[in-house]
C-alpha cells in the first residue's frame, strides 16, 4: 500500500512525445497542474478558441438578433419560417473594414444592400471595402431603371472578401423629387420658397449640399417627426413601391436595408415589411423602438449638431410607428391596399411575402450556418 502511494506521488510529467502519441491514439489529454494533481479533459468537451475576438462577441450578439460589432443599429429585421434571416437593418455602412465585409458577405451571406439615402449622403466613389465588394447601382425612381456606377479598381472588386459579382448595393433615395417639392412649398413666404428651389437646382446641377445646410431643417422642425413620416408615407409611394419591388427577386436575398442612422427611412420600410408579413404590432413597436437604444450617442447627436433638427428627431418611440401604421389603416384599409397604391400588384405582393418568409431550398442550405442567428 505504501509502495503504491509512493508511486502515485512520484508520477513523472508526460514528455512532448508522450503527448503526441496520446493525441494520435485519440486518447483523452492528460495535463498535470501546478499542484501535481492529474486532470483529465474529455476531448468532446474541449471548446476551441475563436480566431477573432471581435467576432466571438459578434456571434454572441447574433443570437440576440443584434450585430452591433459590425455597425450601429445592425440587426435582424425579418426571418423566414425556418428562422433564417432574410432581411437585416442597419445604419450607414461605409466604415466597414475588409474583415467586416468578409463577415457580412461570407458568414451572413448578404447579397444585396438597399441604401435609402439621397445622392447627397452617399459615397460610392471612394476606394472602400464596401464599394469594392458590393457594386454600387443607382436606382432612378423616375424611370425605375438601374445603372451600375463606376468604381476605382473595379476589376478587383470582391477579390479581398471572396464576394461574387452578384453582390450589389442599390442606391435608392426614398425621399424623391415630389417629396422635396412638397416640403419646399411649406416654407414661409415667397422669398424662402424661391431660396429653397434655387438650392434644390444647385444641388442637382452642381452637387452642392445647400438644402441640407440651410433649408431642410427649417421644414422638418416645423413638421415634427410624426408628421414628416406621414408625409413620407403619403408622398413617396412611387419610391416605396420601387424599393419593395427589389424584393421580388429571390436572388437579392438575404439583404440589408439601411439609411443614415437606420432609424426613420429604414424603420418605416421595415415596419411595412413586418406588417405585410403579419408580425404582431407589439413586435413592430419593439423593433422600431430599439434604434434609440442601439444607436451610439455620436450618431444620435449628429441629428441635432449636423442637421440642426429638434431633439424629437433623435427618438424612436413605439407610439410613433404605431401611429404611422394606423395612418395606413385609416387611409387605405389595409397594408396591401396601401402597397397597391405604391404600384405593386397582388402577384408582386405574393411574391415578396413568399421571398420574405417561405423556406426556400437555398434557405434550407443556409439553415445550418444560421442555426444560432
Backbone torsions as a table, in degrees:
resi	resn	phi	psi	omega
1	UNK	NA	-44.1	178.6
2	UNK	-64.0	-38.9	179.5
3	UNK	-63.0	-40.8	179.1
4	UNK	-63.9	-41.5	179.6
5	UNK	-65.2	-38.1	-179.7
6	UNK	-66.0	-39.9	179.4
7	UNK	-63.4	-38.0	179.9
8	UNK	-66.5	-35.4	-178.1
9	UNK	-74.7	-20.9	-176.8
10	UNK	-109.9	20.9	-178.4
11	UNK	-62.6	131.7	-175.7
12	UNK	-77.5	153.4	177.4
13	UNK	-76.3	131.8	-179.3
14	UNK	-59.2	139.2	177.4
15	UNK	-79.7	172.6	179.1
16	UNK	-62.3	-38.6	178.6
17	UNK	-63.7	-40.6	178.1
18	UNK	-60.0	-41.0	-179.2
19	UNK	-65.1	-40.5	179.4
20	UNK	-63.3	-41.8	180.0
21	UNK	-63.6	-41.1	-179.9
22	UNK	-65.2	-37.8	179.0
23	UNK	-65.6	-41.9	-179.9
24	UNK	-64.2	-32.5	179.4
25	UNK	-81.8	-1.4	-178.6
26	UNK	56.6	41.9	175.5
27	UNK	-93.9	160.7	176.8
28	UNK	-58.0	144.9	179.6
29	UNK	-79.0	131.4	177.5
30	UNK	-105.8	130.4	-179.2
31	UNK	-130.0	133.5	178.6
32	UNK	-100.3	119.4	-178.6
33	UNK	-81.4	-178.6	-176.1
34	UNK	-62.0	-31.3	-178.9
35	UNK	-90.9	16.4	174.5
36	UNK	66.1	13.8	177.9
37	UNK	-90.0	135.4	-175.6
38	UNK	-78.4	129.2	179.4
39	UNK	-121.2	125.8	179.1
40	UNK	-103.5	125.6	179.9
41	UNK	-109.6	122.4	178.1
42	UNK	-71.5	133.7	-176.6
43	UNK	-61.3	-37.3	-175.9
44	UNK	-74.1	-4.4	179.0
45	UNK	-105.9	-0.9	-179.4
46	UNK	-74.0	129.9	176.7
47	UNK	-102.4	119.7	-179.4
48	UNK	-70.3	140.7	176.7
49	UNK	-72.8	134.6	177.6
50	UNK	-67.6	153.6	-178.6
51	UNK	-78.2	-15.5	-176.8
52	UNK	-139.9	116.6	-178.8
53	UNK	-60.9	-35.5	-178.5
54	UNK	-58.3	-44.4	-176.7
55	UNK	-86.1	-10.8	168.1
56	UNK	-65.3	-45.1	178.4
57	UNK	-66.9	-39.5	-179.0
58	UNK	-61.2	-42.9	-179.2
59	UNK	-63.0	-34.5	175.9
60	UNK	-66.4	-36.7	-179.3
61	UNK	-75.9	-29.8	176.6
62	UNK	-59.6	-39.4	-179.4
63	UNK	-60.3	-27.6	-179.4
64	UNK	-96.6	8.5	177.8
65	UNK	79.0	17.1	-178.7
66	UNK	-127.4	146.1	178.6
67	UNK	-131.3	51.5	-173.1
68	UNK	-68.5	-16.9	178.1
69	UNK	-72.7	-22.0	-179.8
70	UNK	-86.7	-51.9	-179.0
71	UNK	-156.3	148.4	177.1
72	UNK	-58.6	138.7	176.5
73	UNK	65.4	21.5	178.8
74	UNK	-89.2	120.1	-176.2
75	UNK	-162.1	170.9	178.2
76	UNK	-75.8	135.4	178.3
77	UNK	-109.7	-43.1	-177.9
78	UNK	-134.4	136.7	172.3
79	UNK	-120.2	151.8	175.0
80	UNK	-84.1	-176.0	-174.8
81	UNK	-65.4	-21.0	178.3
82	UNK	-86.9	-0.7	-178.6
83	UNK	87.2	5.9	-179.1
84	UNK	-84.3	129.0	177.8
85	UNK	-63.8	130.2	174.8
86	UNK	-109.0	-29.2	179.3
87	UNK	-132.8	129.4	171.1
88	UNK	-109.2	162.9	174.9
89	UNK	-132.2	150.8	-174.7
90	UNK	-162.1	168.0	167.1
91	UNK	-82.1	-172.9	-177.4
92	UNK	-59.2	153.6	-168.7
93	UNK	-121.7	7.6	-175.4
94	UNK	-60.2	-26.9	-174.4
95	UNK	-81.2	-4.2	-174.5
96	UNK	-60.5	135.8	177.5
97	UNK	-82.0	173.3	176.7
98	UNK	-61.6	-36.7	178.2
99	UNK	-64.6	-42.0	177.0
100	UNK	-62.5	-45.8	-179.4
101	UNK	-62.0	-40.8	177.4
102	UNK	-58.8	-42.4	-179.7
103	UNK	-65.8	-46.9	-179.4
104	UNK	-62.8	-42.5	-175.4
105	UNK	-77.5	-48.9	-170.3
106	UNK	-95.6	-28.2	179.1
107	UNK	-92.3	-51.1	177.3
108	UNK	-78.1	-24.0	178.3
109	UNK	75.7	22.0	-176.4
110	UNK	-65.6	125.4	-179.6
111	UNK	-99.4	-30.2	-173.3
112	UNK	-135.7	139.5	171.0
113	UNK	-114.5	124.4	178.6
114	UNK	-104.5	100.2	-175.7
115	UNK	-95.7	117.1	-172.0
116	UNK	-94.1	10.0	-177.8
117	UNK	-81.7	163.6	178.6
118	UNK	-79.9	167.9	178.5
119	UNK	-58.4	-32.1	-178.2
120	UNK	-68.4	-19.6	-175.8
121	UNK	-99.7	-16.0	-169.0
122	UNK	-101.5	137.3	172.8
123	UNK	-109.8	107.2	179.9
124	UNK	-112.9	3.8	-175.7
125	UNK	-103.8	-26.6	-176.6
126	UNK	-64.8	152.0	-179.1
127	UNK	-83.8	73.4	-179.6
128	UNK	-105.4	157.7	175.7
129	UNK	-56.9	-33.7	178.8
130	UNK	-64.0	-48.0	-179.1
131	UNK	-69.5	-28.9	177.3
132	UNK	-69.1	-38.2	-170.5
133	UNK	-94.8	-29.2	-179.6
134	UNK	-118.7	112.1	-177.4
135	UNK	-60.9	117.0	176.0
136	UNK	-67.2	129.7	-179.8
137	UNK	-129.0	117.7	178.5
138	UNK	-79.2	124.2	177.1
139	UNK	-100.0	114.6	178.2
140	UNK	-86.9	105.8	-176.3
141	UNK	-75.6	-13.3	176.2
142	UNK	-73.5	-38.6	-176.9
143	UNK	-110.5	-4.9	-176.1
144	UNK	55.2	53.5	178.8
145	UNK	-124.8	160.2	177.7
146	UNK	-120.2	137.0	179.6
147	UNK	-135.0	112.3	176.2
148	UNK	-61.3	135.7	-178.8
149	UNK	-97.9	149.5	-179.1
150	UNK	-69.7	143.8	177.4
151	UNK	-127.5	153.4	171.9
152	UNK	-71.2	138.7	179.4
153	UNK	52.6	41.8	-177.0
154	UNK	-64.1	-23.1	179.9
155	UNK	-65.9	-26.2	-179.2
156	UNK	-98.3	9.3	-176.9
157	UNK	-59.6	130.4	178.4
158	UNK	84.8	-8.6	-176.5
159	UNK	-66.8	-36.3	-176.5
160	UNK	-74.7	-28.8	-174.8
161	UNK	-107.8	-0.2	-179.8
162	UNK	73.2	20.0	-177.9
163	UNK	-82.9	163.5	-178.0
164	UNK	-101.3	165.2	-179.1
165	UNK	-69.4	-11.8	179.6
166	UNK	-74.5	-15.9	-177.2
167	UNK	-74.6	129.1	-177.3
168	UNK	-142.2	158.8	179.5
169	UNK	-121.2	102.6	-176.9
170	UNK	-80.6	118.5	-179.8
171	UNK	-97.6	100.8	-173.3
172	UNK	-129.4	106.5	-179.6
173	UNK	-72.5	116.3	-178.5
174	UNK	-70.6	-26.6	177.5
175	UNK	-97.3	98.7	-175.0
176	UNK	-92.8	-168.8	-177.4
177	UNK	-57.6	-49.0	-180.0
178	UNK	-57.8	-37.7	178.5
179	UNK	-66.6	-41.8	-179.9
180	UNK	-64.5	-42.3	179.1
181	UNK	-62.5	-43.4	-179.9
182	UNK	-64.8	-39.1	178.7
183	UNK	-65.4	-43.4	-178.7
184	UNK	-64.8	-30.1	179.2
185	UNK	-67.0	-18.4	179.6
186	UNK	-81.4	-9.0	179.8
187	UNK	-64.4	142.8	-177.4
188	UNK	-77.5	129.4	173.8
189	UNK	80.8	158.8	-176.9
190	UNK	-66.5	-42.9	-176.3
191	UNK	-60.9	-44.0	178.5
192	UNK	-64.4	-40.2	178.8
193	UNK	-62.5	-45.0	178.8
194	UNK	-62.3	-44.1	178.7
195	UNK	-60.6	-40.5	179.5
196	UNK	-63.2	-44.5	-179.4
197	UNK	-68.5	-34.3	176.5
198	UNK	-65.4	-40.0	176.4
199	UNK	-63.7	-39.5	179.3
200	UNK	-62.7	-44.7	179.6
201	UNK	-65.8	-42.4	179.6
202	UNK	-62.5	-42.2	178.4
203	UNK	-62.5	-40.5	-176.8
204	UNK	-71.2	-39.5	-174.4
205	UNK	-90.3	-37.1	-173.1
206	UNK	-112.2	-1.6	178.1
207	UNK	73.0	18.9	176.4
208	UNK	-73.7	169.6	179.2
209	UNK	-124.7	45.0	-174.9
210	UNK	-70.0	-35.3	-179.7
211	UNK	-60.3	-48.3	179.9
212	UNK	-64.3	-33.9	-175.5
213	UNK	-76.8	-36.1	-169.1
214	UNK	-122.6	-21.9	-166.8
215	UNK	-115.8	-51.5	-166.9
216	UNK	-56.9	-43.6	-175.7
217	UNK	-63.5	-30.6	178.3
218	UNK	-65.3	-39.6	-179.3
219	UNK	-72.1	-47.7	-176.5
220	UNK	-63.8	-42.0	-179.5
221	UNK	-64.7	-31.2	177.1
222	UNK	-73.2	-29.2	-179.5
223	UNK	-81.9	-44.4	-170.8
224	UNK	88.5	160.1	-173.8
225	UNK	-61.9	-47.2	-176.1
226	UNK	-64.8	-47.4	-178.4
227	UNK	-66.8	-34.3	176.7
228	UNK	-62.6	-44.0	179.3
229	UNK	-67.7	-36.1	175.6
230	UNK	-63.9	-40.4	177.5
231	UNK	-63.0	-37.6	178.8
232	UNK	-64.8	-43.2	177.7
233	UNK	-60.8	-41.6	-175.1
234	UNK	-79.0	-31.1	-171.7
235	UNK	-101.1	-33.2	-173.8
236	UNK	-94.5	36.3	-176.9
237	UNK	-64.9	-38.7	-179.9
238	UNK	-65.4	-44.4	-179.9
239	UNK	-64.6	-40.9	178.7
240	UNK	-64.3	-42.1	179.2
241	UNK	-62.8	-42.7	179.8
242	UNK	-67.9	-39.1	177.7
243	UNK	-60.3	-47.2	-178.6
244	UNK	-71.1	-25.1	179.0
245	UNK	-64.5	-23.1	178.2
246	UNK	-68.2	-15.4	179.5
247	UNK	-87.1	0.0	176.0
248	UNK	-74.5	-23.7	-178.2
249	UNK	-90.3	112.9	-177.3
250	UNK	-68.0	-15.2	178.3
251	UNK	-74.4	-9.7	178.4
252	UNK	-85.3	-3.6	-176.5
253	UNK	-100.5	151.1	-9.3
254	UNK	-67.9	157.8	-178.9
255	UNK	-136.3	160.8	175.1
256	UNK	-114.3	132.0	171.0
257	UNK	-103.4	129.4	-179.7
258	UNK	-145.7	160.7	168.7
259	UNK	-141.1	-145.8	-176.8
260	UNK	-71.5	-57.7	177.3
261	UNK	-103.0	-7.8	-177.0
262	UNK	70.9	28.0	-171.4
263	UNK	-112.7	-56.4	-171.7
264	UNK	-92.8	-65.0	179.1
265	UNK	-62.3	-45.9	177.1
266	UNK	-64.9	-43.8	-179.3
267	UNK	-60.8	-38.0	179.3
268	UNK	-67.0	-46.7	-178.4
269	UNK	-66.6	-41.4	179.2
270	UNK	-64.7	-39.9	178.2
271	UNK	-62.0	-38.6	176.2
272	UNK	-62.5	-42.4	178.4
273	UNK	-64.1	-41.1	-179.7
274	UNK	-68.6	-37.9	179.7
275	UNK	-67.9	-40.1	-179.0
276	UNK	-72.0	-20.4	176.6
277	UNK	-102.0	19.8	169.0
278	UNK	64.6	35.5	169.9
279	UNK	-71.0	141.1	177.9
280	UNK	-64.9	152.2	-177.0
281	UNK	-61.6	-34.7	178.4
282	UNK	-60.4	-38.4	178.8
283	UNK	-69.9	-39.9	178.1
284	UNK	-64.1	-42.7	178.1
285	UNK	-61.1	-46.0	-177.6
286	UNK	-65.1	-44.1	-179.0
287	UNK	-61.8	-41.0	179.8
288	UNK	-67.3	-42.6	-174.5
289	UNK	-71.8	-18.3	-179.5
290	UNK	-62.4	-24.7	-178.0
291	UNK	-57.7	-40.6	-178.7
292	UNK	-64.8	-30.9	179.7
293	UNK	-80.6	-36.6	-171.4
294	UNK	-90.6	-21.7	-179.5
295	UNK	-77.4	132.1	177.8
296	UNK	-69.5	163.3	-175.5
297	UNK	-61.9	-33.7	-177.9
298	UNK	-66.5	-37.9	178.6
299	UNK	-72.5	-41.6	177.0
300	UNK	-66.5	-36.6	-178.2
301	UNK	-66.6	-30.8	-178.2
302	UNK	-68.9	-18.6	177.7
303	UNK	-61.8	-37.4	177.2
304	UNK	-88.0	-45.0	-174.4
305	UNK	-73.5	-42.7	-175.9
306	UNK	-87.7	-40.8	-175.3
307	UNK	-103.8	-4.3	175.1
308	UNK	59.6	37.5	179.6
309	UNK	-97.2	157.1	-179.8
310	UNK	-65.6	157.2	-177.7
311	UNK	-55.3	-29.7	-178.0
312	UNK	-63.0	-22.9	179.5
313	UNK	-74.7	-9.1	175.6
314	UNK	-95.7	6.8	-178.7
315	UNK	-104.4	163.1	173.0
316	UNK	-144.4	66.7	-177.4
317	UNK	-71.6	140.5	-179.9
318	UNK	-59.7	-29.9	179.2
319	UNK	-63.9	-28.8	-179.1
320	UNK	-65.1	-50.2	-177.4
321	UNK	-69.9	-32.4	177.2
322	UNK	-66.7	-39.6	177.8
323	UNK	-63.9	-36.5	179.4
324	UNK	-68.9	-42.0	177.8
325	UNK	-67.5	-36.5	175.8
326	UNK	-65.2	-34.8	177.3
327	UNK	-60.9	-39.7	177.3
328	UNK	-64.0	-44.7	-179.0
329	UNK	-64.7	-39.4	-178.2
330	UNK	-70.1	-35.1	-175.6
331	UNK	-91.6	-24.3	-175.8
332	UNK	-127.4	-16.3	178.2
333	UNK	93.6	-31.8	178.7
334	UNK	-160.9	161.8	179.1
335	UNK	-68.7	-33.2	178.8
336	UNK	-64.8	-39.5	178.5
337	UNK	-68.0	-36.7	176.4
338	UNK	-63.0	-45.3	-179.0
339	UNK	-68.3	-27.1	173.1
340	UNK	-64.9	-36.4	177.2
341	UNK	-69.4	-16.7	176.6
342	UNK	-86.7	1.0	176.1
343	UNK	99.6	10.3	-179.6
344	UNK	-99.0	130.4	179.5
345	UNK	-82.1	171.1	177.1
346	UNK	-61.1	-38.7	178.2
347	UNK	-65.3	-38.4	177.1
348	UNK	-60.4	-47.6	-177.7
349	UNK	-63.9	-40.2	178.6
350	UNK	-62.5	-42.2	-179.9
351	UNK	-66.9	-41.7	179.6
352	UNK	-63.8	-46.1	179.4
353	UNK	-60.2	-41.1	-179.8
354	UNK	-63.2	-42.5	179.5
355	UNK	-66.9	-30.7	-177.3
356	UNK	-76.1	-40.8	-169.2
357	UNK	-120.6	-16.9	-178.6
358	UNK	-78.1	149.1	179.2
359	UNK	-88.6	96.8	179.4
360	UNK	-75.7	163.3	176.5
361	UNK	-55.4	-38.0	179.9
362	UNK	-68.9	-36.5	178.7
363	UNK	-63.5	-35.2	178.2
364	UNK	-63.9	-36.1	177.6
365	UNK	-66.2	-33.4	-179.2
366	UNK	-82.1	-11.5	-172.5
367	UNK	-59.5	-39.5	-179.9
368	UNK	-63.2	-44.7	-179.2
369	UNK	-64.1	-30.5	-172.8
370	UNK	-110.2	20.3	-177.1
371	UNK	-63.4	-23.2	-179.7
372	UNK	-97.8	-2.1	-175.0
373	UNK	-77.9	NA	NA
